[in-house]
Amino acid sequence: MAEGPNSARGTGSNKPGLSLHVPEPKFRPGDAVDFGHVDIGAPGQLSRPDETCHPRELHEHAYGLVRVLGDDDRAHGPWDPKLDADTLRTMLANMALTRAFDERMFRGQRQGKTSFYMKCTGEEATSISAAMALAADDMVFPSYRQQGILIARGYPLIEMINQIYSNKGDKLKGRQLPIMYSSREKSFFTISGNLATQTPQAVGWAMASAIRGDSRIAATWVGEGSTAEGDFHSACTFATVYNAPVILNVVNNQWAISSFSGFAGSERTTFAARALGYGLAGLRVDGNDALACYAAERWAANRARANAGPTLIEFFTYRAEGHSTSDDPSGYRSAQERSEWPLGDPVNRLKNHLIALGEWDEDRQAEMDREAAERVRATTKEAEANGILGHGLHHPFRTMFEDVFEELPWHLKEQAEQAIKERQIKWPGSLDQ
Amino acid sequence: MSLAQTDCKPAATGAQGRRINMIEAINEALEIMLARDPDVIVMGEDVGYFGGVFRCTAGLQEKFGKSRVFDTPISECGIVAVAVGMGAYGLRPVPEIQFADYIYPGLDQLISEAARLRYRSAGEFIAPMTVRSPFGGGIFGGQTHSQSPEAIFTHVAGLKTVIPATPHDAKGLLIAAIEDNDPVIFFEPKRIYNGPFNGYYDRPAQAWKNHPDSAVPEGYYKIPLGQARKVTEGEALTVLAYGTMVHVAEAVCREKSVDAEILDLRTLVPLDIAAIEASVEKTGRCLIVHEATRTSGFGAELSALVTERCFYHLEAPVERVTGFDTPYPHSLEWAYFPGPVRIGEALDKILQD
């Protein structure tokens, strides 16, 4: 005893050997999928506390699931946002357009028109419904799967496609990987591609808004996997410390490329529950329930705008497709997961709700889907006139050196001259500067 | 102070005026910019009520209020990140990182975010922040309060790196940095916060009040980024230095009666290459002095530039005097520091034929 613990005793030790726990998802390729272990509660089950409540009153909301739409396609309980039919149809149209856009852009990548694309299939509500619950000039700091926000805010599709094609019409001058949009006009922060960096930046924007006595708030989206980054901790800490008017949306789509959410800690807690330790309001929400997504985001926006503090929302959803065009999920997860997901598909659920209200029907849905596909097709053609990736119709060479600094310093001037000279050597007589 | 007194040239301006140290100069620059521009905010660990561990922000919170000057959590990642967000909003944040040695948790936010916002958004979003941070050794700070990491930042496209060597420059450069629309790393050589340092750690400390560049004009003025300062005019060789090492190099050259042309670079990016070329073409010899570690230090860049651009004017190989490639040692600080002996040896070598 007096000698204390001694791990170097070797043979004869009667202490149990330690073992490392490495998380393992329930299902791998070929496995039959049963999500029975996922507790999804019931629609309408959870109370809707006042927006100014203390975070400690949200224990159930951080571990349970805020749900509105039931299997009967009806809205239930205090979280029903009671949206009018026109708003619901607009939401559905945004979701349909986003899905059509994703389909077309994915195909475009497969046809060699660009290098990369990322779909948000199955997660449309987490960006579209949430964005519709914010004011149009609330600043959003998205991750890379929130194209739905731009679509909900009416950003021109052609700008998105030009960016995806990195062509001469690309407002970002072909500098960014496809889908890393930026639109100051739509209060949509430039997408980084580095994970979770936008989370504390959103807090900083919100702090600035509060410093200025503005009324606009900030909202940011991050995947559950990248909540493991230190930036997420910084964001939660600063948000709480300064009571920043910000919403931290965590999109828990279960998969970070091939790593399931267990590698971000989901085996023992929820992502919404992380909020409680920081003193943030925390809500865990059915991310495939457009009404619940809207209601939760609106609750958090009301809270932030009332100076009552930040909120962390976990959207519990499922990444129905691969991580990106570079990923094939059949290599690491069961294909059955998508069909077995207990919370269904967000577009179908919203559509069925509208039908149940007598405000929609299958024919109108088919017509809307057809129109969305046609609009995307026509816009794609229009964008292709500006060029596709690698086919010469890019911005002039000198633009490579612009915007590194506000003004071009001598060393970049020299390097720009070098680049243009190389161009002339490779293509003599080229007018491209 | 008699030693320092004899070291000094007469002040070019404001000889009758007040004398202030670098801390006071920085404090004045911050105060002026907080008063001039409502977008300027100052934040960092201990900078608010307390006024900063080096007192650079003393009195500012009281004068401008807690929403303009405030303490932050101990999170360099968070400090830089929220500054990026504030810049996106339209503010002009001036975050302090308490010691440059602690800036590394904020590197991703500086390198991948602040430095590239303008580029990746084609100018839609910018990061007009000035990250102030005391750097350098000579204060028995050990390995975690002594480093000179400037080369990490000069290597990054999109960051400007500024290092003042006098109170006069500290004020004018800091005002220019704050007004600059690009992210600026502003390293303050903490060894010379309170007085210039000639490298003789065993002699009495000097005070700024006896140095001509402590005559700092009141009110607003700025020194453009990217302009070197000619510290001494000379013919024998060009010495390129910045921060504390400007003063050490100057003292050694004077002591050895070397007719050196000393350039205080003041801004590493963008670099005043014209001043460097003009001087080296005149003298034909070049010594580079910095306190940071040697390998891949900024001296390597300077040496390459001088060799590439002034080769046919050179009469001797370019020499570098730097700190050693070790962590900054505590007890052996003065063996590490590129002091008078190391500089003297290099001068002898470069001037021998």
Boltz contact constraints between the chains, C-beta under 6 A:
constraints:
  - contact:
      token1: [A, 172]
      token2: [B, 122]
      max_distance: 6.0
  - contact:
      token1: [A, 173]
      token2: [B, 122]
      max_distance: 6.0
  - contact:
      token1: [A, 175]
      token2: [B, 120]
      max_distance: 6.0
  - contact:
      token1: [A, 176]
      token2: [B, 120]
      max_distance: 6.0
  - contact:
      token1: [A, 182]
      token2: [B, 121]
      max_distance: 6.0
  - contact:
      token1: [A, 182]
      token2: [B, 124]
      max_distance: 6.0
  - contact:
      token1: [A, 184]
      token2: [B, 124]
      max_distance: 6.0
  - contact:
      token1: [A, 190]
      token2: [B, 120]
      max_distance: 6.0
  - contact:
      token1: [A, 190]
      token2: [B, 121]
      max_distance: 6.0
  - contact:
      token1: [A, 190]
      token2: [B, 125]
      max_distance: 6.0
  - contact:
      token1: [A, 194]
      token2: [B, 112]
      max_distance: 6.0
  - contact:
      token1: [A, 197]
      token2: [B, 113]
      max_distance: 6.0
  - contact:
      token1: [A, 200]
      token2: [B, 78]
      max_distance: 6.0
  - contact:
      token1: [A, 200]
      token2: [B, 81]
      max_distance: 6.0
  - contact:
      token1: [A, 200]
      token2: [B, 82]
      max_distance: 6.0
  - contact:
      token1: [A, 201]
      token2: [B, 81]
      max_distance: 6.0
  - contact:
      token1: [A, 201]
      token2: [B, 84]
      max_distance: 6.0
  - contact:
      token1: [A, 201]
      token2: [B, 85]
      max_distance: 6.0
  - contact:
      token1: [A, 203]
      token2: [B, 82]
      max_distance: 6.0
  - contact:
      token1: [A, 204]
      token2: [B, 82]
      max_distance: 6.0
  - contact:
      token1: [A, 204]
      token2: [B, 85]
      max_distance: 6.0
  - contact:
      token1: [A, 204]
      token2: [B, 86]
      max_distance: 6.0
  - contact:
      token1: [A, 205]
      token2: [B, 85]
      max_distance: 6.0
  - contact:
      token1: [A, 205]
      token2: [B, 88]
      max_distance: 6.0
  - contact:
      token1: [A, 205]
      token2: [B, 89]
      max_distance: 6.0
  - contact:
      token1: [A, 207]
      token2: [B, 82]
      max_distance: 6.0
  - contact:
      token1: [A, 208]
      token2: [B, 86]
      max_distance: 6.0
  - contact:
      token1: [A, 208]
      token2: [B, 89]
      max_distance: 6.0
  - contact:
      token1: [A, 208]
      token2: [B, 91]
      max_distance: 6.0
  - contact:
      token1: [A, 211]
      token2: [B, 67]
      max_distance: 6.0
  - contact:
      token1: [A, 230]
      token2: [B, 77]
      max_distance: 6.0
  - contact:
      token1: [A, 231]
      token2: [B, 77]
      max_distance: 6.0
  - contact:
      token1: [A, 234]
      token2: [B, 75]
      max_distance: 6.0
  - contact:
      token1: [A, 234]
      token2: [B, 77]
      max_distance: 6.0
  - contact:
      token1: [A, 234]
      token2: [B, 78]
      max_distance: 6.0
  - contact:
      token1: [A, 234]
      token2: [B, 81]
      max_distance: 6.0
  - contact:
      token1: [A, 237]
      token2: [B, 73]
      max_distance: 6.0
  - contact:
      token1: [A, 238]
      token2: [B, 78]
      max_distance: 6.0
  - contact:
      token1: [A, 238]
      token2: [B, 82]
      max_distance: 6.0
  - contact:
      token1: [A, 241]
      token2: [B, 73]
      max_distance: 6.0
  - contact:
      token1: [A, 403]
      token2: [B, 118]
      max_distance: 6.0
  - contact:
      token1: [A, 403]
      token2: [B, 119]
      max_distance: 6.0
  - contact:
      token1: [A, 403]
      token2: [B, 122]
      max_distance: 6.0
  - contact:
      token1: [A, 403]
      token2: [B, 123]
      max_distance: 6.0
  - contact:
      token1: [A, 404]
      token2: [B, 119]
      max_distance: 6.0
  - contact:
      token1: [A, 404]
      token2: [B, 157]
      max_distance: 6.0
  - contact:
      token1: [A, 404]
      token2: [B, 158]
      max_distance: 6.0
  - contact:
      token1: [A, 405]
      token2: [B, 182]
      max_distance: 6.0
  - contact:
      token1: [A, 406]
      token2: [B, 181]
      max_distance: 6.0
  - contact:
      token1: [A, 406]
      token2: [B, 182]
      max_distance: 6.0
  - contact:
      token1: [A, 409]
      token2: [B, 270]
      max_distance: 6.0
  - contact:
      token1: [A, 410]
      token2: [B, 273]
      max_distance: 6.0
